[in-house]
Amino acid sequence: MSSLTKILATTVIGAGAIAGWSYLKNLKTAGAELEIVPKATIHSLSWNGLTIRLDVLLKNPTNGSFSLIAPFIKLLYKDTTIGSSTPVNKEFKLPAHGELMIDNIMVQIPMSNVFSVVFTLIKALTAGEATALTVRTITTINLGIIKLPYENKQDITIKK
């Protein structure tokens, strides 16, 4: 093999490695800039428990498109997990500079006992008080070559 062929082969391999690294870096940035906007409404409320309906808007402000697994939602009240959604193994495509609405995610919050933090929450909502909850959204972003875990926490206010 001549030295010109070796130089050309090394250059092509190096350029391919740089292009691949740049592509992966841009995809990771796309995942890092994913925006999640949760909206919660009370689906049902009684002294037996509470059902909250969540609609989650996913926004991709980047040039890269990717897919992600349906988000798993945990609701926290005063730093205590009070309920979570059912895990769903469904993949959604999120286009570049696009939005995706995943709606009708139900979170059941049982009234387990009168001494729990859930009792305080249901009492406040029954009285018509606005109450702050934390929505923890967990998903996996599929970038084709690699999969990245993604987590987001946001505070929301609900009222009966």
C-alpha positions in Angstrom: 0.0 0.0 0.0 1.5 3.3 -1.0 1.9 6.2 1.4 -0.7 8.3 -0.5 -3.3 5.5 0.0 -2.5 5.3 3.7 -2.8 9.1 4.1 -6.1 9.1 2.2 -7.5 6.2 4.2 -6.5 7.8 7.5 -8.1 11.1 6.5 -11.4 9.4 5.5 -11.5 7.4 8.8 -10.6 10.6 10.8 -13.3 12.6 9.0 -15.9 9.9 9.6 -15.0 9.7 13.3 -15.3 13.5 13.7 -18.6 13.6 11.8 -20.0 10.7 13.9 -18.9 12.4 17.1 -20.5 15.7 16.0 -23.7 13.9 15.1 -24.0 12.2 18.5 -23.1 15.4 20.3 -26.0 17.2 18.5 -28.4 14.4 19.3 -27.5 14.6 23.0 -28.1 18.3 22.9 -31.5 17.8 21.4 -32.4 15.5 24.3 -31.1 18.0 26.8 -33.2 20.8 25.4 -36.5 18.9 25.4 -39.2 20.9 27.1 -42.1 19.4 29.0 -45.2 21.3 29.8 -47.6 19.3 32.1 -51.2 20.3 32.6 -53.3 18.6 35.3 -57.0 18.6 36.0 -59.0 16.8 38.6 -60.8 13.9 36.9 -62.6 12.7 40.1 -62.5 13.6 43.7 -64.1 11.8 46.7 -63.2 10.8 50.2 -62.2 7.4 48.7 -59.4 8.9 46.6 -58.4 11.2 43.8 -57.9 10.7 40.1 -55.8 13.4 38.3 -55.7 13.6 34.5 -52.4 14.8 33.0 -51.8 16.1 29.5 -48.1 16.5 28.7 -46.9 18.7 25.9 -43.4 17.9 24.6 -41.5 20.6 22.8 -38.4 20.1 20.7 -36.7 23.4 19.9 -33.7 21.8 18.2 -32.8 20.8 14.6 -32.7 17.1 15.5 -35.7 14.8 15.5 -35.9 11.8 17.8 -38.3 9.4 19.3 -39.1 8.7 22.9 -40.9 6.2 25.1 -44.3 7.3 26.6 -43.5 9.2 29.7 -44.0 7.7 33.1 -45.4 10.3 35.5 -45.0 10.5 39.3 -47.0 13.0 41.4 -45.5 14.4 44.5 -47.2 16.4 47.3 -44.9 18.0 49.9 -42.0 15.9 48.7 -43.9 12.6 49.1 -44.9 10.4 46.1 -48.6 10.1 46.2 -49.3 8.4 42.8 -48.0 7.5 39.4 -49.1 6.6 36.0 -49.2 3.2 34.4 -46.0 2.5 32.4 -46.7 2.2 28.7 -44.2 0.8 26.2 -45.1 3.0 23.3 -42.8 5.1 21.2 -43.6 8.6 19.9 -41.8 10.6 17.2 -40.9 14.2 18.0 -39.9 16.2 14.9 -37.3 18.9 14.8 -38.8 22.2 15.9 -42.0 20.4 16.7 -44.4 19.6 19.5 -46.2 16.4 20.6 -49.2 16.2 23.0 -49.6 13.1 25.0 -52.9 13.4 26.7 -55.2 11.6 29.1 -52.6 10.1 31.4 -54.5 9.1 34.5 -52.9 9.0 38.0 -54.9 7.3 40.7 -54.2 8.5 44.2 -55.9 6.2 46.8 -57.0 7.4 50.2 -54.9 4.9 52.1 -55.4 6.2 55.6 -56.5 9.3 57.5 -52.9 10.0 58.7 -51.4 10.2 55.2 -50.4 13.3 53.3 -53.1 12.3 50.7 -55.7 13.0 53.3 -54.4 16.6 53.7 -54.4 17.0 49.9 -58.0 15.7 49.4 -59.2 17.9 52.3 -57.6 21.0 50.7 -59.1 20.2 47.3 -62.5 19.4 48.7 -62.5 22.8 50.4 -61.8 24.4 47.0 -58.2 25.4 47.9 -55.6 25.6 45.1 -52.9 23.0 45.8 -49.3 22.7 44.5 -48.1 19.4 43.2 -44.8 18.4 41.7 -44.9 16.4 38.4 -41.9 14.2 37.8 -41.7 13.0 34.2 -39.4 10.1 33.3 -38.8 8.9 29.8 -36.1 7.5 27.5 -35.0 9.4 24.4 -34.1 7.1 21.5 -31.5 8.8 19.4 -31.1 5.8 17.0 -27.6 4.8 18.0 -28.0 5.4 21.7 -30.8 5.8 24.3 -30.7 8.4 27.0 -32.7 8.5 30.2 -34.5 11.9 30.7 -36.2 13.3 33.8 -38.0 16.6 34.4 -39.6 18.0 37.5 -42.2 20.9 37.5 -44.5 22.3 40.0 -48.2 22.7 39.0 -51.3 24.0 40.8 -54.6 22.2 40.8 -58.0 23.3 42.1 -61.4 21.7 42.2 
